[in-house]
Amino acid sequence: MAQPARPPAAYRSQNGAGQQPYSNGPVQNQMMHSSDAQGYSPSVPGPYSHQTPSKAPPHPSSGQYNYSGSPNVSQFNSYQGPGQTLNRPPAAPPSGSPVQQTGPGAQVLPPAMQNSAAVSSAGGFPPGASPPMLPNWQYSQAPVSHPAAVQPSHPAPVAGTGPAQPPPLLAGNTNPPGTYQYAAPPGGPSLQNSYMKPGSVPPPVTQPLTPLHPPSRPPLGPPPVGGPPLIRPSAMTAGPPNTQPLLHSATNQEGDATSAAGDGSVVQNSYDAIEGGGLMVPEEFMYNPVTRVYGEPHKRPEVQNATIEFMAPSEYMLRPPQPPVYLFVFDVSHNAIETGYLNTVCKTLLDNLDLLPGNTRTKIGFITFDSTIHFYSLQEGLSQPQMLIVSDIEDVFIPMPENLLVNLNENKEDIHLTPSTDFYKKLALDCSGQQVAVDLFLLSGQYSDLASLGCISRYSAGSVYYYQSYHHKHNPVQVEKLQKELKRYLTRKIGFEAVMRIRCTKGLSIHTFHGNFFVRSTDLLSLPNVNPDAGYAVQMSVEESLTDMQVVSFQSALLYTSSKGERRIRVHTMCLPVVTALSDVYLGADVQAITGLLANMAVDRSVSATLSDARDALVNAVIDSLSAYRSSVLSIQQPGLMAPSSLRLFPLYVLALLKQKAFQTGTSARLDERIFSMCQVKNQPLVYLMLMTHPSLYRVDNLTDEGALNVNDRTIPQPPILQLSVEKLSREGAYLMDAGSVMFLWIGKSCGQNFISQVLGVPNYGSIPQNMVCVVVLYANCTVLPEYCLQKH
Amino acid sequence: MAFTFAAFCYMLALLLTAALIFFAIWHIIAFDELKTDYKNPIDQCNTLNPLVLPEYLIHAFFCVMFLCAAEWLTLGLNMPLLAYHIWRYMSRPVMSGPGLYDPTTIMNADILAYCQKEGWCKLAFYLLSFFYYLYG
């Protein structure tokens, strides 16, 4: 959290009467409050009136480097008092930090900046540790017109000219790339209620921000840094006393403070400016537990890295972390059995039983039902599970359902997009209160009111999986899809009993959240399960004028129980500059984030109003933003459609959105499919949402090794993305379209013989079987290309 | 002065308006508690929802009374509020029990702000009508 540096005296008082400054307090009420009652008011005496958060890297490598276990990023810290960052002296920007951006120049504001915080990118990116990130992500970095500023590299043009950018082939990495934080000014002033119409004089600081926060948890990196946690029973004991002798000469004022050990009250007042200019920080911050060096607060891990994870002390737990419990509920009515799903599911479950995230305390249970409910008592000592049939379905006790495998055949005739009953919503809220998440697997061929059923997942942080007309004989594609998705579902990383709090600078306020969770209070989200396949979006509004701020910052903190039973806190911080000119806002626009947010908002609108309303709103968003650009920013009025380079794909993406099942009109899209598509829009991380909307098309029959990646000793070629237009398809080629959860391989009639025989395994074009399924069902983001590349060799 | 039915109506309305003022204040406090994270939405909605219908019914009741007493002016003043209540109740989110507030959406800043404004406006209206009945 970005806190302005307060003079120590003030620091103490801000926490109320002599209370300890890191008042962790009992769990959720004060959990992340920790002295932010004062807000982020910038008007603080002292030389530092601005926050200095670290800026989140705008690309997936933030997750990648965790994965590769590089030691100097995302430090885990068993330091208590989470969320407190401090002001770094501006003279210590990580100018030498390996800047990995190939595209977006999301770099630090230059160190020459006076008293604005030198925002640093998360230092210590191990260069080359990650595959290239999607260059279309533009970091919302507008070069602030600062007098002495060296202009940082502008965000590179988005996505080349559309097709030409190689995607990140995260082959070999089954986890989605880590956390992304995008910020985008909303494209449509009409949709962002506090975005002032650009027709009027642009207010001095318009940066309405709509960050999308998909905290897809990056794979947990190195274990928490050991070392004695800085126990802080009372305020400000000096750091571990034995480090006192390591004081640098520059900080010799601490000589005064050494006497403070054991006496918390004296410590604060004796810190004067150290090198780099008046840094008044509490004693603890002078000690860096990672490098065990005293006197370099700017090198502390939470200042160097935008993403950091803490072990949560016991004040953050209502009770000891729960063991993971998996409860599978199967429908065994006649119709359900006939589809044959039970075989597949049981087999997959059996295969993946060892891979279920959890530890030795993991529990598992089964319930089946048709017209009565059957509980299975899996006691030790019994050769077979014992089946207990409960025919009283009015008053049933279900212990901790976490999965709900359903094959319903209810025949409701509703045509609404809204739920028709709130039973499931209430159930979801109850589950959420008990830290239970419900995931719904729907395999029905008939209409099953997914609008109501989906509520059970939506508010309990679960997900919905829909397999239309599942049948093991008639529809083998679905069988494999279920298998693979179930495997992924069972073995992906997961966190339990989570709450997430998103905070922002004073002057901004969070307006609406999009995603699968329950909003417990104004900025606290209750997530019984958190997993890498969920994305969240947040709408912000500018409440006050931001004229006196150079940067605004956002921080999301996730308190969760890892699958190993540890209680942890993961903190992401992001900082964005505040600009005065509308053209700068356009410069920093992140079109993918905008599209994602608009999609979420459109789903909400189509449920609360009508579908055509939502479609109109989408179109208006584009029109408004582009016309505002044309009228206010462009000096020369030319005919034709003028769009800023950052938004030049915006109309294309919105058109693609309008073709989604969720927003289509006039077709006979089945209601369940439509609802499912809406659920996907709300739940998926942005990467998949963009793939779903605007799939990537590659030509695969002429792969070369040029620019290929080397991951895990495999060479993955990087074919360019093609524009989605029929003119790019040629009869002599084979093309792969990656649409997120499904892929299509299109083989031209005159495709080369080599390709057909070597890759597809059939002698010629004519003998390609009609329903070749192996290509179609790959879930997760490991593309099929590596397979082909291997085969090719 | 003769104890007419109209006078009786006004006196009754006075008492009932006091109750309505109480409800309005309760609403305001409840939304404020939600906003400051003092309570969680589920509990708060469970307390607020049962109050909604009684409030509307009380108001409808003395509209009917004024109708019977042929107090057209007063009736005219209360008609818009009655219509508003009807519209509000018709467009409430799908719920199985009575009420207007859904815990999953109430924390949305838009809706919360709207409800707060509504609370204040209603309080003002009930206060004014209280004094009107008192002196009318």
Boltz contact constraints between the chains, C-beta under 6 A:
constraints:
  - contact:
      token1: [A, 419]
      token2: [B, 94]
      max_distance: 6.0
  - contact:
      token1: [A, 422]
      token2: [B, 94]
      max_distance: 6.0
  - contact:
      token1: [A, 422]
      token2: [B, 95]
      max_distance: 6.0
  - contact:
      token1: [A, 422]
      token2: [B, 96]
      max_distance: 6.0
  - contact:
      token1: [A, 429]
      token2: [B, 42]
      max_distance: 6.0
  - contact:
      token1: [A, 459]
      token2: [B, 104]
      max_distance: 6.0
  - contact:
      token1: [A, 511]
      token2: [B, 109]
      max_distance: 6.0
  - contact:
      token1: [A, 512]
      token2: [B, 108]
      max_distance: 6.0
  - contact:
      token1: [A, 519]
      token2: [B, 107]
      max_distance: 6.0
  - contact:
      token1: [A, 520]
      token2: [B, 40]
      max_distance: 6.0
  - contact:
      token1: [A, 521]
      token2: [B, 37]
      max_distance: 6.0
